[in-house]
Amino acid sequence: MEKLNSELYLQNCYIIQENERLRKKAQQLNQENQALLAEMKEKLPKTSSSSNPNRDPSHGSSSTSTSNPSRSSKP
């Protein structure tokens, strides 16, 4: 019984370490995602307004814009 408890304890320690490693990785990925989202939001208005210089400003923001799918699938 004591041997089983020792094995379970070691497995538990390993799971806790792995969980911590994955939590840190998820936190890092979330920060990168937030930074990329902020960058994208910064560039999007500039891109959409400069992509159609002949657009009539009296029509407001009813113009359509296309997104670049290759940017969204970037690893």
SULZI-V397242 format. One record per run of one state. SS is the DSSP state (h for helix, s for strand, l for the rest). FROM is the first residue (numbers start at 0). LEN is the number of residues. If there is no record, write none. Layout:
# SULZI-V397242
ss->SS from->FROM len->LEN
ss->SS from->FROM len->LEN
This chain:
# SULZI-V397242
ss->l from->0 len->1
ss->h from->1 len->49
ss->l from->50 len->6
ss->h from->56 len->3
ss->l from->59 len->9
ss->h from->68 len->4
ss->l from->72 len->3
